[in-house]
Amino acid sequence: MIIASGGDGTLSTAAAALIGTGIPCGIISRGTANAFANAMDIPDTIDAACETILNGKTQVVDAAMCNGMPMVLLMGIGFEAEVVEKADRTAKNRFGILAYVLAGLQQLREMNRFTAEIETEDKSCRLKRQPLRSPTPPAHVDLGARPRRT
């Protein structure tokens, strides 16, 4: 087992190393937004996250490649990608999660239509549109997350 303690960037780095290996990854969320940990209902305190890891609760999650980089939560094109980029480490250290709100307000003023090419295993399409967001398509990586409640 590998334990990743950090935010979504740390998790992405750990996931890149683990995709296809079958090695589970325990997650201790310590980042600014912790989008993956929140989506998977992983506790946000160190003690509770460690307890989840020690209990061995795992779930296989979808993974995909986007521009040669692995992703395990979602893909943002346009607005969302620009917001994440604008909320740099300095802003996140200073303002915490509010850095994303401030970056979003800035990006709203600069938002334009764009062209994107989306390619899957069986087809490719070219879109001219406003920003979009997509959950990851099927492929698997065991990241040691608790099962989602159904």
C-alpha positions in Angstrom: 0.0 0.0 0.0 1.0 3.6 -0.7 -0.3 6.4 1.4 -0.7 9.8 -0.2 -1.0 12.8 2.2 -1.7 16.0 0.4 -4.2 17.6 -2.0 -5.5 16.7 -5.4 -2.1 17.4 -7.1 -0.4 14.9 -4.7 -3.1 12.4 -5.3 -2.7 12.7 -9.1 1.0 12.1 -8.8 0.5 9.0 -6.7 -2.3 7.8 -9.0 0.0 8.1 -12.0 2.5 5.8 -10.4 -0.2 3.2 -9.3 -2.5 3.0 -12.4 -2.6 -0.6 -13.5 -0.5 -2.0 -10.6 -3.2 -3.2 -8.3 -1.4 -1.5 -5.4 -3.9 0.3 -3.1 -3.4 3.9 -2.1 -4.5 5.3 1.3 -5.5 8.9 1.1 -5.0 11.6 3.8 -6.5 14.8 2.5 -4.4 17.8 3.4 -4.8 20.1 0.3 -6.8 23.2 -0.3 -9.9 21.8 -2.1 -9.5 18.0 -1.7 -12.0 17.5 -4.5 -11.2 13.8 -4.8 -11.4 13.0 -1.1 -14.6 15.0 -0.8 -16.2 13.2 -3.8 -15.2 9.8 -2.3 -16.4 10.8 1.2 -12.9 10.2 2.7 -12.7 11.8 6.1 -11.0 15.2 6.3 -9.2 14.7 9.6 -5.9 12.9 9.8 -7.1 10.6 12.6 -10.3 9.6 10.7 -8.5 9.2 7.4 -5.9 6.9 9.1 -8.7 4.9 10.7 -10.3 4.4 7.2 -6.9 3.2 5.9 -6.3 0.9 8.8 -9.8 -0.6 8.4 -8.7 -1.6 4.8 -11.8 0.0 3.1 -11.0 0.2 -0.6 -12.8 1.1 -3.8 -11.7 0.8 -7.4 -12.2 4.1 -9.1 -12.2 5.2 -12.8 -9.1 6.7 -14.3 -8.3 8.2 -17.6 -5.6 10.0 -19.5 -5.9 13.7 -20.6 -3.1 15.3 -22.6 -0.8 12.5 -21.4 -1.6 13.1 -17.7 -3.7 10.7 -15.6 -6.9 11.9 -14.0 -9.0 10.3 -11.3 -11.8 12.8 -10.6 -12.8 15.0 -13.5 -11.5 16.8 -16.6 -12.1 20.5 -16.9 -11.8 22.3 -20.3 -12.0 26.0 -20.6 -13.4 27.9 -17.6 -12.7 25.2 -14.9 -9.2 24.5 -16.2 -8.4 28.3 -16.2 -9.8 28.8 -12.7 -7.6 26.0 -11.3 -4.6 27.4 -13.1 -5.2 31.0 -11.9 -5.6 29.8 -8.3 -1.8 29.3 -7.9 0.0 28.1 -4.8 0.6 31.6 -3.5 -3.1 32.5 -3.7 -4.1 29.1 -2.1 -1.6 29.6 0.8 -2.9 33.1 1.4 -6.7 32.7 0.8 -7.3 28.9 1.1 -10.3 27.7 -0.9 -11.4 31.3 -1.5 -8.5 31.4 -4.0 -10.7 29.4 -6.4 -13.6 31.8 -6.0 -11.4 34.8 -6.7 -9.9 33.0 -9.7 -13.4 32.1 -10.9 -14.6 35.7 -10.7 -11.5 36.8 -12.7 -12.0 34.1 -15.3 -15.7 35.0 -15.8 -14.5 38.3 -17.2 -12.1 36.6 -19.6 -14.3 33.6 -20.7 -14.4 32.9 -24.4 -15.7 30.1 -26.7 -13.0 27.6 -27.7 -12.5 24.6 -29.9 -11.8 21.2 -28.3 -11.0 17.8 -29.8 -12.2 14.9 -27.6 -10.9 11.4 -28.5 -12.0 8.1 -27.0 -11.1 4.6 -27.9 -13.8 4.4 -30.6 -14.4 7.9 -31.9 -13.2 11.5 -32.0 -15.1 14.7 -32.2 -14.4 18.4 -32.5 -16.5 20.9 -30.5 -16.7 24.6 -30.5 -18.4 25.6 -27.3 -18.3 27.2 -23.9 -16.3 25.5 -21.1 -17.3 21.9 -20.2 -16.6 19.4 -17.5 -16.6 15.6 -17.7 -16.2 12.8 -15.1 -13.5 10.3 -15.9 -14.2 7.4 -18.3 -13.7 3.8 -17.3 -10.3 2.4 -16.5 -9.3 1.4 -13.0 -7.0 2.3 -10.2 -7.4 1.2 -6.6 -6.9 4.3 -4.4 -7.9 2.9 -1.1 -11.0 5.1 -0.8 -14.1 4.2 1.2 -17.0 2.9 -0.9 -19.6 5.5 -1.9 -22.9 5.4 -0.1 -25.7 4.3 -2.3 
